[in-house]
Amino acid sequence: MDFQAFVDCIDVMTCVISVEMKEDGKYGDIRLVTGNKAYIASIEQVWDGPALMSNKFVPNSLYQNYFPQDLNFETVCYRAAVEKVPVHTYVHPERYDFWFDLFLLPLIHEGNMYYCTYTQQVTQKGDTRKMAQLSESTAAEVLNICLKLHGTSDFKMAMGEVLHEIRNLCKARACTILLVDTKEKSCRVLAEDREDKREEATMRSVVRREPDFYDIVETWEGTIAGSNCLIVKNENDMEYVKKMNPRWYESLKKAGVWSIVLFPLKTGGELLGYIWATNFQAQNTEDIKETLELATYFVTSELANDLLVKQLKILSSIDMLTGVMNRNEMNNRIDRIVVGEDQLNNLGVVFADLNGLKRVNDDRGHISGDQLLKQAAGVLQEVFPEGSIFRAGGDEFMVIVPDTTEAILQEKAAIIRKSDLGFGSACFAVGICFIENSKDILKALHISDEQMYADKERFYAEHPELKR
């Protein structure tokens, strides 16, 4: 067959791909046999974005001459050329800033060489209509997942239900969502659903047992190699993992994993984590990929929203300078205690104000003053690890201490009064009140506040040179 004459009859970017089949039933080299002018121009022209590994098209070249080895690309080529299945997929590989609308059609085979066409249309923005062109069964599965995500106020429980649906769809042994903090270099399991319910078999247990597990997670992006996911469905694909990432390969082997589909969860270029299913039913690989591609889009969106809400809650409740809770959260906590939502017994209330902050600000500057405030908050956190610590405003802190005694409260008040804050004569003025029932919280606040100001007056009476 004259492949060149064939592709030259097609206007859009098209090439012919060959897949070599070996005697052991595995496929070998995948090559770009020839291409039409539009396809060759897409390789040889200079364009914005990540450069290809080669900008010179050479007929019958290995595809890896132009971009890194990609199991997803190999899979669709194998399906079209060897299995004789027409393939259409709409994808956004991470290594490119484009969406690819791909069509592969089977051609003849000659001996152990199998051929297919590869046609691509490229756009910079994704077309949601094309993303939604799913089979009826896949659309139903994705809709079910979306309804579960929106059908409960318990986000973590909803994610667990979604993973249960995905695991059943994939007929997989386990399905997991792992959150990743690239700044802290840490990871944690958000949710998982497993066939094996033993605690020691869970991914949470694995992460706890292996403190350097994040080091393995860091290697996944390189193994995905710029694609939008990684699908390892058989022994041949596992050889790719062994070559690209031997450490992870050994970890998978140790865990009894022989197949895995892994999708990164990204929003705005930021990696939030990964979702994966292991030991799935390989014959349904394409349906699994199609479903997870779209499901991951919605999971990522919900995850990003949840993280944003938590971040906003932190910003509204935490004092950004000292890290303790702010006045807004203090008022909310007192309101909950007053109306009986938080019922506490044997409760201690502590007010602690900084003597000498103004002198530090005046003599050393406000950066030093900020350091003093942070040091003071650190002392309170160390002395009252069980307490709720609030920055009431300026140089004043308040602590609510549950399940304590008046003697313990007095002892701890003495400790913080004597604490060396690292700025000369700067120290705490302290007032405390112990109550047996939280219904007296407002009275306790008034008493401890008055005591604190009395303590402050005594300090400045003894050190008039430091008086503000």
Legacy VTK file of the C-alpha trace (Angstrom):
# vtk DataFile Version 3.0
C-alpha trace
ASCII
DATASET POLYDATA
POINTS 468 float
0.000 0.000 0.000
1.274 3.470 -0.876
0.946 5.117 2.540
2.324 8.459 1.329
-0.243 8.773 -1.443
-2.954 7.831 1.045
-2.138 10.488 3.659
-1.543 13.133 0.999
-5.270 12.867 0.161
-6.145 14.078 3.684
-6.079 17.797 4.531
-5.900 17.650 8.350
-2.756 16.512 10.201
-2.433 12.775 9.547
0.308 10.201 9.679
0.583 6.418 9.375
1.811 4.498 12.430
3.278 0.997 12.492
3.156 -1.389 15.465
5.570 -4.312 15.524
4.264 -7.560 16.984
6.690 -10.053 18.508
6.457 -13.837 18.586
5.691 -13.833 22.322
2.523 -11.794 21.676
3.951 -8.536 22.982
4.285 -5.468 20.829
7.639 -3.949 20.005
8.578 -0.730 18.252
5.959 1.858 17.339
7.030 4.098 14.478
5.799 7.121 12.547
5.907 5.675 9.029
5.032 8.798 7.050
2.878 11.903 7.281
1.106 14.431 5.111
2.354 18.008 4.772
0.195 19.285 7.638
1.491 16.607 10.030
5.144 17.064 9.064
4.735 20.850 9.454
3.366 20.300 12.995
6.714 18.683 13.865
9.121 20.870 11.924
7.608 24.351 12.403
8.628 26.536 15.368
5.702 27.022 17.744
5.041 28.263 21.261
5.067 25.583 23.919
7.339 22.712 24.940
9.692 21.736 22.136
9.631 18.286 20.605
12.686 16.142 21.127
13.382 16.482 17.406
12.108 19.030 14.901
13.139 17.024 11.869
10.646 14.449 10.568
12.362 11.263 9.400
10.086 8.590 7.877
9.790 5.337 9.833
11.262 6.854 13.009
10.466 5.667 16.518
7.805 7.930 18.009
10.062 8.361 21.076
12.332 10.456 18.844
9.739 13.220 19.129
8.170 12.889 22.601
8.764 10.707 25.672
7.442 7.178 25.866
3.706 7.311 26.604
1.737 4.177 27.492
-1.577 5.850 26.623
-0.334 6.646 23.124
0.947 3.096 22.710
-2.375 1.677 23.878
-4.493 3.558 21.335
-2.026 2.685 18.546
-2.168 -0.995 19.518
-5.966 -0.985 19.635
-6.292 0.602 16.206
-3.473 -1.191 14.385
-3.497 -4.661 15.975
-6.988 -5.065 17.400
-8.518 -3.302 14.361
-10.707 -1.048 16.491
-11.381 2.539 15.331
-10.384 4.866 18.170
-11.478 8.411 18.980
-10.224 10.255 22.039
-10.164 13.849 23.224
-7.258 14.543 25.542
-5.112 17.249 27.123
-1.627 15.857 27.823
0.094 17.736 30.642
3.205 18.340 28.539
1.276 20.482 26.040
-0.906 23.582 26.335
-3.307 22.110 23.768
-6.281 19.806 23.536
-5.962 17.013 20.981
-8.937 15.562 19.122
-7.521 12.233 17.926
-8.847 9.702 15.395
-7.116 6.381 14.665
-8.314 3.983 11.959
-7.017 0.446 11.261
-5.104 -0.239 8.063
-3.635 -3.418 6.582
-0.968 -5.531 8.238
2.001 -7.129 6.530
3.619 -10.009 8.377
4.314 -8.857 11.922
3.851 -5.171 11.092
0.442 -3.622 11.764
-0.621 -0.173 10.589
-3.143 2.522 11.425
-3.791 6.145 10.580
-3.374 8.827 13.229
-5.262 12.087 12.639
-5.163 15.007 15.058
-6.867 18.350 15.395
-5.419 20.784 17.934
-7.094 23.586 19.889
-5.820 25.746 22.745
-9.058 25.581 24.702
-11.022 22.508 25.646
-14.427 21.957 24.042
-16.861 20.835 26.755
-19.174 19.371 24.112
-16.440 16.993 23.010
-15.575 16.184 26.609
-19.213 15.210 27.125
-19.379 12.891 24.095
-19.551 9.703 26.152
-21.326 6.433 25.804
-24.672 6.182 27.569
-23.291 3.889 30.279
-20.244 6.082 30.915
-22.379 9.233 31.102
-24.616 7.524 33.651
-21.619 6.514 35.773
-20.167 10.038 35.742
-23.569 11.572 36.561
-23.893 9.182 39.498
-20.479 10.272 40.770
-21.425 13.959 40.468
-24.663 13.396 42.399
-22.778 11.681 45.223
-20.333 14.569 45.450
-23.193 17.044 45.833
-25.559 14.811 47.786
-24.039 15.084 51.265
-22.623 17.658 53.645
-19.883 15.216 54.689
-17.232 15.742 52.001
-14.958 12.934 53.162
-17.840 10.454 53.278
-18.946 11.540 49.798
-15.436 10.904 48.451
-15.508 7.447 50.031
-18.794 6.693 48.258
-17.371 7.958 44.956
-14.359 5.667 45.323
-16.663 2.742 46.028
-18.499 3.451 42.760
-15.214 3.809 40.841
-13.821 0.586 42.319
-16.956 -1.310 41.320
-16.843 0.213 37.838
-13.203 -0.804 37.395
-13.761 -4.131 39.138
-10.613 -3.176 41.040
-9.225 -4.448 44.326
-8.700 -0.943 45.723
-9.301 2.710 44.915
-7.644 5.633 46.708
-7.396 9.430 46.780
-4.070 10.700 48.113
-3.617 14.394 48.894
-0.176 15.908 48.340
1.377 19.002 49.910
4.328 19.874 47.682
5.482 22.680 50.001
5.539 20.550 53.145
6.613 17.483 51.135
3.956 15.350 52.735
0.974 13.278 51.714
-2.117 11.830 53.360
-4.964 9.566 52.353
-8.253 11.447 51.963
-10.381 8.391 51.239
-10.085 4.804 50.036
-12.268 1.835 49.240
-10.837 -1.668 49.315
-11.842 -5.267 48.798
-9.443 -6.216 51.603
-10.790 -4.495 54.723
-7.875 -5.363 57.029
-6.326 -2.260 58.594
-2.762 -3.338 57.787
-3.696 -3.559 54.087
-4.996 0.005 53.833
-3.124 2.777 52.099
-3.287 4.798 55.320
-1.331 2.044 57.012
1.242 2.008 54.198
1.765 5.788 54.470
2.178 5.500 58.248
4.627 2.592 57.967
6.742 4.263 55.286
7.714 7.802 56.388
9.528 8.342 53.070
6.469 7.386 50.997
6.270 10.986 49.726
9.637 10.407 48.035
7.965 7.724 45.902
4.952 9.963 45.217
7.311 12.657 43.900
8.462 10.259 41.173
4.987 9.656 39.756
4.873 12.859 37.722
8.021 11.827 35.875
6.617 8.350 35.258
3.395 9.796 33.806
5.814 11.700 31.549
3.594 14.579 30.507
0.504 12.508 29.719
-2.788 13.076 31.525
-2.696 9.717 33.317
-0.856 6.427 33.623
-2.534 3.121 32.845
-0.592 -0.059 33.542
-2.781 -2.935 32.465
-0.475 -5.895 31.893
3.030 -7.305 32.235
4.236 -5.416 29.174
3.190 -2.086 30.728
4.771 -3.066 34.045
8.094 -3.392 32.224
7.723 0.293 31.337
7.295 1.153 35.041
10.280 -1.038 35.913
12.414 0.844 33.386
11.147 4.342 34.219
10.744 4.024 37.979
12.383 0.930 39.505
11.780 2.085 43.086
8.040 2.429 42.560
7.998 -0.837 40.605
9.447 -2.661 43.619
6.883 -0.982 45.892
4.023 -2.070 43.613
5.394 -5.579 43.385
5.717 -5.784 47.178
2.084 -4.679 47.550
0.871 -7.304 45.061
-0.167 -4.741 42.441
-0.103 -5.962 38.834
-2.214 -3.224 37.232
-2.935 0.406 38.090
-4.712 3.407 36.605
-3.352 6.649 38.069
-4.699 10.167 37.481
-3.145 13.352 38.909
-5.607 15.783 40.485
-4.579 19.240 39.279
-6.188 22.658 39.275
-4.612 25.777 37.810
-1.364 23.889 37.355
-1.224 23.026 41.074
-0.983 19.369 42.056
-3.553 18.521 44.744
-2.998 14.773 44.778
-3.724 11.551 42.910
-6.595 9.151 42.418
-5.923 5.556 41.450
-7.399 2.081 41.160
-5.295 -1.077 41.401
-5.686 -4.610 40.055
-8.587 -3.698 37.794
-10.297 -5.658 35.015
-7.969 -5.031 32.072
-10.469 -5.823 29.313
-12.455 -2.726 30.322
-9.435 -0.422 30.175
-10.839 2.026 27.624
-14.186 2.374 29.423
-12.338 2.871 32.703
-10.081 5.547 31.188
-12.993 7.360 29.564
-14.987 7.408 32.797
-12.122 8.379 35.062
-10.941 11.167 32.745
-14.236 13.008 33.187
-14.894 11.865 36.767
-11.462 13.165 37.777
-12.411 16.570 36.390
-15.360 16.782 38.811
-13.489 15.199 41.738
-10.695 17.753 41.321
-13.192 20.615 41.196
-14.915 19.480 44.402
-11.581 18.862 46.103
-10.311 22.337 45.174
-13.530 23.895 46.496
-13.246 21.972 49.767
-9.620 23.020 50.240
-10.558 26.635 49.457
-13.360 26.623 52.037
-10.981 25.193 54.645
-8.367 27.805 53.771
-10.935 30.601 54.084
-12.038 29.169 57.432
-8.431 29.209 58.601
-7.986 32.787 57.408
-11.147 33.825 59.262
-10.210 32.047 62.503
-6.397 32.121 62.788
-4.193 35.075 63.699
-1.710 35.101 60.835
1.141 36.571 62.883
1.137 34.233 65.888
-0.678 31.156 64.592
-3.134 31.055 67.503
-6.859 31.652 67.010
-8.035 35.218 66.458
-10.588 37.434 68.212
-13.346 36.448 65.787
-12.919 32.780 66.685
-12.690 33.698 70.392
-16.065 35.440 70.232
-17.579 32.494 68.358
-16.261 30.070 70.977
-17.614 32.151 73.865
-21.001 32.397 72.124
-21.132 28.608 71.767
-20.336 28.183 75.451
-22.923 30.783 76.511
-25.765 29.132 74.532
-24.748 25.665 75.737
-23.403 24.215 72.483
-20.019 23.674 74.163
-20.563 22.391 77.688
-17.357 22.326 79.724
-16.767 21.490 83.376
-13.887 22.534 85.630
-12.980 25.322 83.275
-10.118 27.788 83.529
-10.001 31.206 81.863
-6.651 32.976 81.474
-5.983 36.520 80.271
-2.330 37.300 79.474
-1.129 40.723 78.335
2.416 41.671 77.349
4.251 44.169 79.510
6.850 46.080 77.509
5.674 45.548 73.919
5.537 49.296 73.213
9.096 49.732 74.497
10.289 46.929 72.179
8.464 48.502 69.223
9.920 51.943 69.979
13.493 50.832 70.686
13.939 47.873 68.324
11.256 48.345 65.678
7.985 46.622 64.862
9.687 43.547 63.397
11.116 42.868 66.858
7.695 43.592 68.348
6.181 40.973 66.051
8.863 38.507 67.131
7.917 39.166 70.777
4.242 38.469 70.026
5.147 35.190 68.300
7.416 34.215 71.181
4.603 34.967 73.665
2.142 32.820 71.678
4.703 29.999 71.620
5.055 30.128 75.420
1.278 29.925 75.870
1.054 26.965 73.471
3.793 25.177 75.402
2.283 25.825 78.857
-1.346 25.203 77.787
-1.143 22.409 75.161
-4.659 21.312 76.070
-6.118 24.831 75.942
-7.716 26.954 73.242
-5.479 29.999 72.780
-6.731 33.246 71.234
-5.113 36.554 70.405
-7.796 38.867 71.788
-6.166 41.900 70.190
-2.912 43.859 70.199
-0.715 42.409 72.934
-3.507 40.552 74.747
-4.156 36.792 74.717
-6.944 34.677 76.211
-6.851 30.956 76.992
-9.755 28.580 77.713
-8.484 25.553 79.642
-10.859 22.556 79.983
-10.784 19.888 82.716
-8.393 21.672 85.047
-8.199 22.699 88.704
-7.604 26.038 90.389
-4.260 24.794 91.734
-3.046 23.766 88.277
-4.250 27.075 86.869
-2.312 29.016 89.518
0.790 26.919 88.873
0.673 27.548 85.130
-0.005 31.255 85.620
3.176 31.449 87.708
5.128 29.688 84.938
4.110 32.130 82.212
4.725 35.146 84.494
8.330 33.991 84.939
8.853 32.977 81.299
11.809 34.579 79.548
10.395 36.007 76.327
13.838 36.961 75.045
13.300 40.735 75.018
14.752 42.017 78.279
12.103 43.061 80.799
9.159 42.142 78.532
6.906 39.715 80.392
3.306 38.600 80.895
0.683 40.229 83.088
-1.723 37.422 83.986
-5.257 37.063 85.302
-7.051 33.763 85.908
-10.422 32.451 87.008
-11.552 28.898 87.689
-15.223 27.862 87.349
-16.833 24.470 87.788
-19.562 25.052 85.217
-19.194 26.764 81.854
-22.495 28.617 82.343
-20.447 31.098 84.403
-18.078 31.845 81.500
-18.959 35.563 81.232
-18.321 36.076 84.926
-14.985 34.242 84.610
-13.958 36.424 81.681
-14.694 39.577 83.692
-12.781 38.379 86.768
-9.693 37.183 84.871
-9.604 40.392 82.824
-9.712 42.545 85.983
-6.980 40.411 87.578
-4.772 40.825 84.520
-5.033 44.620 84.589
-4.314 44.638 88.321
-1.217 42.514 87.658
-0.155 44.941 84.928
-0.548 47.938 87.248
1.622 46.221 89.881
4.333 45.607 87.269
4.461 49.234 86.132
4.336 50.465 89.722
7.516 48.456 90.312
9.043 49.528 86.962
7.829 53.084 86.286
10.610 53.618 83.739
8.891 51.061 81.481
5.422 52.556 81.722
3.828 53.298 78.382
LINES 1 469
468 0 1 2 3 4 5 6 7 8 9 10 11 12 13 14 15 16 17 18 19 20 21 22 23 24 25 26 27 28 29 30 31 32 33 34 35 36 37 38 39 40 41 42 43 44 45 46 47 48 49 50 51 52 53 54 55 56 57 58 59 60 61 62 63 64 65 66 67 68 69 70 71 72 73 74 75 76 77 78 79 80 81 82 83 84 85 86 87 88 89 90 91 92 93 94 95 96 97 98 99 100 101 102 103 104 105 106 107 108 109 110 111 112 113 114 115 116 117 118 119 120 121 122 123 124 125 126 127 128 129 130 131 132 133 134 135 136 137 138 139 140 141 142 143 144 145 146 147 148 149 150 151 152 153 154 155 156 157 158 159 160 161 162 163 164 165 166 167 168 169 170 171 172 173 174 175 176 177 178 179 180 181 182 183 184 185 186 187 188 189 190 191 192 193 194 195 196 197 198 199 200 201 202 203 204 205 206 207 208 209 210 211 212 213 214 215 216 217 218 219 220 221 222 223 224 225 226 227 228 229 230 231 232 233 234 235 236 237 238 239 240 241 242 243 244 245 246 247 248 249 250 251 252 253 254 255 256 257 258 259 260 261 262 263 264 265 266 267 268 269 270 271 272 273 274 275 276 277 278 279 280 281 282 283 284 285 286 287 288 289 290 291 292 293 294 295 296 297 298 299 300 301 302 303 304 305 306 307 308 309 310 311 312 313 314 315 316 317 318 319 320 321 322 323 324 325 326 327 328 329 330 331 332 333 334 335 336 337 338 339 340 341 342 343 344 345 346 347 348 349 350 351 352 353 354 355 356 357 358 359 360 361 362 363 364 365 366 367 368 369 370 371 372 373 374 375 376 377 378 379 380 381 382 383 384 385 386 387 388 389 390 391 392 393 394 395 396 397 398 399 400 401 402 403 404 405 406 407 408 409 410 411 412 413 414 415 416 417 418 419 420 421 422 423 424 425 426 427 428 429 430 431 432 433 434 435 436 437 438 439 440 441 442 443 444 445 446 447 448 449 450 451 452 453 454 455 456 457 458 459 460 461 462 463 464 465 466 467
